[in-house]
Amino acid sequence: MGSGPTADGRPGAGGRAQGAAPRRASTRSVTLRDVAARAGVSAQTVSRVLRIPDEVAPHTRERVEAAIRESGYVPNLAARNLASNRSKIVATVVPSLGSELFSETLTGLSAVLSPEGYQLLLGYTDYDDEREEELIRSLLGRRPDGICLTGTVHRDSTVAMLRTAGVPVVETWDWTDSPVDTLVGFSNERAMHAMVTFLHASGYREPCFVGSLLAGDHRSLRRLAGFRRAVNALRPGREPRLVDASDQPLTLESGARLLDAARRAHPEADVLVFSTDVLACGALLAAGSAGVRVPGEVAVTGFGDVELARLVRPGLTTVSLPNARIGREAAALLLRRMRGGSPEVPALDLGFEIRSRESA
């Protein structure tokens, strides 16, 4: 058993003075030279295994890889990236972390970028333009090689910052004629216009829009614009019916509350046109529990075609979007730009489909 400090305060055998710094041997991380010594090779050979493994003899590579696993060595990517002036990071900005749709897009991004050695650095805006600007400034400070944004509406100061930074940018999930750099998406306005036109052709004459009117929820506002344009064209002189969902979280329970609010505010409405599937599916589930016949008493539509839209009964009529493909195509454009190239098609419209099911 080790002794304590001596009378003059010096550590005794096996002891250490209170407050003294820990020994270096107990805190330092495993180095590349440690791995080399363990594997019985040079540090240069370990470096080659990490950077260009195919150029190292298989038996040597296996020995080095075993030494890396056994020692717990973690390469210093920050130092390597500093030397190459590449961070191998793609900063990704989404409005919410709880949406299945954005999750599928992130999966598509990662599926293309990860094999090329890139990692996603994720941030969310909570539908707040000021927060988006602060977030992008913070992300740019980490020197990403590229940036993927959700949406095409940003503050002027945010756009100026992005263009000054000179980092390749791809915008997604909407459409604009003047992208910051490159663009992969679809028109939310045209998609909702197509849905209302489809409903009109199916015999529905009294639609009611149910969705967020929050200033920062630009995609919902674009969908509202499409709804208004279609109603004005198909039913001239009619004031479009609206139910504001801005104060409701994006949950199934909110959809139930909005079903009740819409039927009380607009009992004459024959179809509730929700701006997102989550709320629409919540409304369908609530209607079933309350004995409200869909579409007999009121029809319901959504936007997004999430998995639940295909599982609820009746099945949800909705706008189907190429969520994962948006991510893959966005990643491909970014890769081309990060390698110094110019894409042949810098703006790619992937379109949408009206998915007709039993709810309308």
C-alpha positions as CSV (number, residue, x, y, z in Angstrom):
1,M,0.0,0.0,0.0
2,G,1.5,3.4,-1.0
3,S,2.5,5.9,1.6
4,G,1.1,9.5,1.8
5,P,3.0,12.8,1.6
6,T,6.1,13.3,3.7
7,A,6.2,15.9,6.5
8,D,7.5,18.6,4.2
9,G,4.6,18.1,1.7
10,R,6.5,16.1,-0.9
11,P,4.8,13.0,-2.2
12,G,6.0,9.9,-0.6
13,A,6.7,6.6,-2.4
14,G,3.6,5.7,-4.4
15,G,1.9,9.0,-3.6
16,R,1.4,12.4,-5.2
17,A,1.0,15.8,-3.7
18,Q,-2.6,17.0,-3.7
19,G,-3.4,19.2,-6.7
20,A,-0.4,18.0,-8.7
21,A,-0.9,17.5,-12.4
22,P,-1.4,13.9,-13.5
23,R,1.5,12.1,-15.0
24,R,1.8,12.4,-18.8
25,A,1.8,8.6,-19.1
26,S,-1.7,8.5,-17.6
27,T,-3.3,11.1,-19.8
28,R,-1.6,11.1,-23.2
29,S,-3.4,9.6,-26.2
30,V,-2.0,6.8,-28.2
31,T,0.2,8.1,-31.0
32,L,1.0,6.8,-34.5
33,R,4.5,6.0,-33.3
34,D,3.0,3.8,-30.5
35,V,1.0,1.9,-33.2
36,A,4.2,1.5,-35.3
37,A,6.2,0.1,-32.4
38,R,3.4,-2.3,-31.5
39,A,3.1,-3.5,-35.1
40,G,6.9,-3.6,-35.6
41,V,6.8,-1.3,-38.6
42,S,7.8,2.3,-39.3
43,A,5.5,5.3,-38.6
44,Q,5.4,5.9,-42.3
45,T,4.0,2.4,-43.0
46,V,1.2,3.1,-40.4
47,S,0.4,6.4,-42.2
48,R,0.2,4.6,-45.6
49,V,-2.2,2.0,-44.1
50,L,-4.4,4.8,-42.9
51,R,-4.3,6.8,-46.1
52,I,-3.7,4.4,-49.0
53,P,-4.2,0.8,-47.6
54,D,-4.3,-0.8,-51.0
55,E,-0.6,0.1,-51.5
56,V,0.5,-1.8,-48.5
57,A,1.3,-5.6,-48.5
58,P,-1.8,-7.5,-47.1
59,H,0.2,-9.2,-44.2
60,T,1.7,-5.9,-43.2
61,R,-1.6,-4.1,-43.4
62,E,-3.3,-6.7,-41.2
63,R,-0.6,-6.4,-38.6
64,V,-1.0,-2.6,-38.5
65,E,-4.8,-2.8,-38.4
66,A,-4.6,-5.2,-35.5
67,A,-2.2,-2.8,-33.6
68,I,-4.7,0.0,-34.3
69,R,-7.6,-2.0,-32.8
70,E,-5.6,-3.3,-29.8
71,S,-4.2,0.1,-28.9
72,G,-7.4,2.1,-29.4
73,Y,-5.5,4.6,-31.7
74,V,-7.7,7.3,-33.2
75,P,-6.1,9.3,-36.1
76,N,-5.9,13.1,-35.7
77,L,-8.2,14.1,-38.6
78,A,-8.1,17.8,-37.6
79,A,-4.3,17.9,-38.2
80,R,-4.6,15.9,-41.4
81,N,-7.5,18.1,-42.7
82,L,-5.6,21.2,-41.8
83,A,-2.6,20.1,-43.9
84,S,-4.9,19.3,-46.9
85,N,-7.1,22.4,-46.4
86,R,-10.1,20.1,-46.4
87,S,-12.4,19.4,-43.4
88,K,-14.3,16.5,-45.0
89,I,-17.4,17.9,-43.4
90,V,-20.7,18.9,-45.1
91,A,-22.8,21.2,-42.9
92,T,-26.5,20.4,-43.2
93,V,-29.3,22.6,-42.0
94,V,-32.9,21.4,-41.5
95,P,-35.9,23.1,-39.9
96,S,-36.7,20.2,-37.6
97,L,-35.1,17.0,-36.2
98,G,-38.5,15.2,-35.8
99,S,-39.6,14.9,-39.5
100,E,-39.4,11.6,-41.3
101,L,-39.2,13.4,-44.6
102,F,-36.0,15.3,-43.7
103,S,-34.6,12.1,-42.1
104,E,-35.0,10.3,-45.5
105,T,-33.2,13.2,-47.2
106,L,-30.3,13.1,-44.7
107,T,-30.1,9.3,-45.3
108,G,-29.8,9.9,-49.0
109,L,-27.1,12.6,-48.4
110,S,-25.1,10.3,-46.2
111,A,-25.4,7.3,-48.5
112,V,-23.5,9.3,-51.2
113,L,-21.1,11.4,-49.1
114,S,-20.0,8.8,-46.5
115,P,-18.2,6.5,-49.0
116,E,-16.3,9.6,-50.2
117,G,-15.1,10.2,-46.7
118,Y,-17.4,13.1,-45.8
119,Q,-19.3,13.4,-42.5
120,L,-22.5,15.4,-42.0
121,L,-22.5,18.2,-39.4
122,L,-26.2,18.8,-38.6
123,G,-28.0,21.8,-37.2
124,Y,-31.7,22.8,-37.1
125,T,-33.5,26.1,-37.3
126,D,-36.9,25.5,-35.7
127,Y,-38.4,27.5,-38.6
128,D,-36.6,30.7,-37.5
129,D,-34.7,32.7,-40.2
130,E,-32.6,34.5,-37.6
131,R,-31.6,31.2,-36.0
132,E,-30.7,29.9,-39.5
133,E,-28.4,32.9,-40.1
134,E,-26.7,32.4,-36.7
135,L,-26.4,28.6,-37.3
136,I,-24.9,29.0,-40.8
137,R,-22.4,31.6,-39.4
138,S,-21.4,29.1,-36.7
139,L,-21.1,26.2,-39.2
140,L,-19.0,28.3,-41.6
141,G,-16.6,28.9,-38.7
142,R,-15.9,25.1,-38.7
143,R,-14.8,25.4,-42.3
144,P,-17.1,22.8,-44.0
145,D,-16.3,21.8,-47.5
146,G,-20.0,22.2,-48.5
147,I,-23.3,23.2,-47.1
148,C,-26.8,21.7,-47.7
149,L,-29.8,23.9,-46.8
150,T,-33.5,23.1,-46.5
151,G,-35.5,25.6,-48.4
152,T,-34.8,28.5,-50.7
153,V,-35.9,31.5,-48.7
154,H,-33.2,33.1,-46.5
155,R,-32.4,36.5,-45.1
156,D,-30.5,38.7,-47.6
157,S,-27.6,38.9,-45.0
158,T,-27.5,35.1,-44.9
159,V,-27.3,34.8,-48.7
160,A,-24.5,37.5,-48.8
161,M,-22.6,35.6,-46.1
162,L,-22.8,32.3,-48.0
163,R,-21.7,33.9,-51.3
164,T,-18.8,35.7,-49.6
165,A,-17.7,32.5,-47.9
166,G,-17.3,30.8,-51.3
167,V,-18.3,27.4,-50.0
168,P,-20.3,25.2,-52.4
169,V,-24.0,25.3,-51.4
170,V,-27.0,23.2,-52.4
171,E,-30.6,24.2,-51.5
172,T,-33.3,21.5,-51.2
173,W,-37.0,21.0,-50.6
174,D,-38.3,23.9,-52.6
175,W,-37.8,25.8,-55.9
176,T,-36.5,29.2,-56.9
177,D,-35.2,30.8,-60.1
178,S,-32.3,32.4,-58.2
179,P,-30.6,29.7,-56.1
180,V,-27.6,30.7,-53.9
181,D,-25.5,28.1,-55.8
182,T,-27.1,24.8,-56.8
183,L,-30.6,23.4,-56.2
184,V,-32.4,20.1,-55.9
185,G,-36.1,20.1,-55.1
186,F,-39.6,20.7,-56.3
187,S,-42.2,23.5,-56.2
188,N,-44.3,23.3,-53.0
189,E,-46.7,25.9,-54.6
190,R,-47.2,23.9,-57.8
191,A,-47.6,20.7,-55.8
192,M,-50.4,22.1,-53.6
193,H,-52.0,23.7,-56.7
194,A,-52.1,20.3,-58.3
195,M,-53.7,18.7,-55.2
196,V,-56.5,21.2,-55.1
197,T,-57.0,20.8,-58.9
198,F,-57.2,17.0,-58.4
199,L,-59.7,17.4,-55.6
200,H,-61.9,19.7,-57.7
201,A,-61.9,17.2,-60.6
202,S,-62.9,14.5,-58.0
203,G,-66.0,16.6,-57.1
204,Y,-64.9,18.5,-54.0
205,R,-66.0,22.1,-54.1
206,E,-65.4,23.4,-50.5
207,P,-61.7,22.8,-49.6
208,C,-60.2,24.1,-46.3
209,F,-56.4,24.5,-45.9
210,V,-55.1,23.4,-42.5
211,G,-51.4,24.2,-41.9
212,S,-48.8,26.5,-40.3
213,L,-48.8,30.2,-41.2
214,L,-45.6,30.7,-39.2
215,A,-43.4,33.3,-40.9
216,G,-40.4,31.1,-41.0
217,D,-42.2,28.0,-42.3
218,H,-41.7,29.0,-45.9
219,R,-42.6,25.6,-47.4
220,S,-46.0,25.6,-45.6
221,L,-46.6,29.2,-46.8
222,R,-45.7,28.2,-50.4
223,R,-48.2,25.4,-50.1
224,L,-50.8,27.9,-48.9
225,A,-50.0,30.1,-51.9
226,G,-50.7,27.2,-54.2
227,F,-53.9,26.5,-52.4
228,R,-55.1,30.1,-52.8
229,R,-54.1,30.2,-56.4
230,A,-56.1,27.1,-57.2
231,V,-59.2,28.1,-55.3
232,N,-59.1,31.6,-56.9
233,A,-58.9,29.9,-60.4
234,L,-61.5,27.2,-59.7
235,R,-64.0,29.1,-57.5
236,P,-63.6,32.8,-58.4
237,G,-64.8,35.2,-55.7
238,R,-64.6,32.6,-53.0
239,E,-62.5,33.5,-49.9
240,P,-60.2,30.5,-49.3
241,R,-60.9,28.7,-46.0
242,L,-58.0,28.5,-43.6
243,V,-57.2,27.0,-40.2
244,D,-53.9,28.2,-38.7
245,A,-51.8,25.4,-37.2
246,S,-48.9,27.6,-36.2
247,D,-49.5,27.2,-32.4
248,Q,-49.6,23.4,-32.7
249,P,-46.6,21.0,-32.5
250,L,-46.1,18.7,-35.4
251,T,-47.7,15.6,-33.8
252,L,-50.6,13.2,-34.4
253,E,-52.4,14.7,-31.3
254,S,-52.3,18.1,-33.0
255,G,-54.0,16.6,-36.1
256,A,-56.8,15.4,-33.9
257,R,-57.3,18.9,-32.4
258,L,-57.1,20.5,-35.8
259,L,-59.8,18.2,-37.2
260,D,-62.1,19.4,-34.5
261,A,-61.2,23.1,-35.0
262,A,-61.6,22.9,-38.7
263,R,-65.1,21.2,-38.5
264,R,-66.2,23.8,-36.0
265,A,-64.9,26.8,-37.9
266,H,-65.9,25.5,-41.4
267,P,-68.7,22.9,-41.1
268,E,-69.4,23.3,-44.8
269,A,-65.9,22.2,-45.9
270,D,-66.0,18.9,-47.8
271,V,-62.3,18.3,-47.7
272,L,-59.5,19.3,-45.3
273,V,-56.3,19.9,-47.1
274,F,-53.5,19.5,-44.6
275,S,-50.0,21.0,-45.3
276,T,-48.3,17.9,-43.9
277,D,-49.0,14.2,-43.5
278,V,-48.4,14.1,-39.7
279,L,-51.3,16.3,-39.0
280,A,-53.5,14.7,-41.7
281,C,-52.8,11.2,-40.2
282,G,-53.6,12.5,-36.8
283,A,-56.9,13.8,-38.1
284,L,-57.7,10.5,-39.8
285,L,-57.1,8.5,-36.6
286,A,-59.2,10.9,-34.6
287,A,-62.0,10.7,-37.1
288,G,-62.1,7.0,-36.8
289,S,-62.2,7.2,-33.0
290,A,-65.0,9.8,-33.1
291,G,-67.1,7.9,-35.7
292,V,-66.6,10.6,-38.4
293,R,-66.9,9.0,-41.8
294,V,-63.9,9.8,-44.1
295,P,-64.5,10.7,-46.9
296,G,-68.3,10.4,-46.4
297,E,-68.7,13.4,-44.0
298,V,-65.4,15.1,-44.8
299,A,-62.4,14.1,-46.9
300,V,-58.8,14.5,-45.7
301,T,-55.5,15.0,-47.7
302,G,-51.9,15.4,-46.7
303,F,-48.5,16.3,-48.0
304,G,-45.3,14.2,-48.0
305,D,-46.4,10.6,-48.2
306,V,-44.8,9.4,-45.0
307,E,-45.0,5.7,-44.1
308,L,-48.0,6.2,-41.8
309,A,-49.9,7.7,-44.7
310,R,-49.8,4.3,-46.4
311,L,-50.8,2.4,-43.2
312,V,-53.7,4.3,-41.8
313,R,-57.3,3.4,-42.8
314,P,-58.6,4.9,-44.9
315,G,-55.3,5.3,-46.7
316,L,-54.3,9.0,-47.0
317,T,-54.5,10.8,-50.3
318,T,-51.3,13.0,-50.4
319,V,-48.5,14.6,-52.4
320,S,-45.7,12.1,-52.7
321,L,-42.2,13.5,-52.8
322,P,-38.8,11.9,-53.7
323,N,-37.4,12.5,-50.2
324,A,-34.3,10.2,-50.3
325,R,-33.6,11.0,-54.0
326,I,-33.4,14.7,-53.0
327,G,-30.6,13.8,-50.6
328,R,-28.7,11.7,-53.2
329,E,-28.9,14.2,-56.0
330,A,-28.0,17.1,-53.6
331,A,-24.9,15.1,-52.5
332,A,-23.9,14.4,-56.1
333,L,-24.1,18.1,-56.9
334,L,-22.1,19.0,-53.8
335,L,-19.4,16.5,-54.6
336,R,-19.0,17.9,-58.1
337,R,-18.7,21.4,-56.7
338,M,-16.4,20.4,-53.9
339,R,-14.0,18.9,-56.4
340,G,-13.9,22.1,-58.3
341,G,-16.3,21.2,-61.1
342,S,-19.4,22.9,-62.4
343,P,-22.5,20.7,-62.7
344,E,-24.1,20.5,-66.1
345,V,-27.5,21.0,-64.5
346,P,-27.1,23.2,-61.4
347,A,-30.8,23.2,-60.6
348,L,-32.7,19.9,-60.7
349,D,-36.5,19.8,-60.3
350,L,-37.4,16.3,-59.1
351,G,-41.2,17.0,-59.2
352,F,-44.0,15.3,-57.2
353,E,-46.9,13.0,-57.6
354,I,-50.5,13.1,-56.3
355,R,-51.0,9.8,-54.5
356,S,-54.7,9.0,-54.6
357,R,-56.0,6.7,-51.8
358,E,-59.3,6.2,-49.9
359,S,-59.4,9.4,-47.8
360,A,-60.4,11.7,-50.7
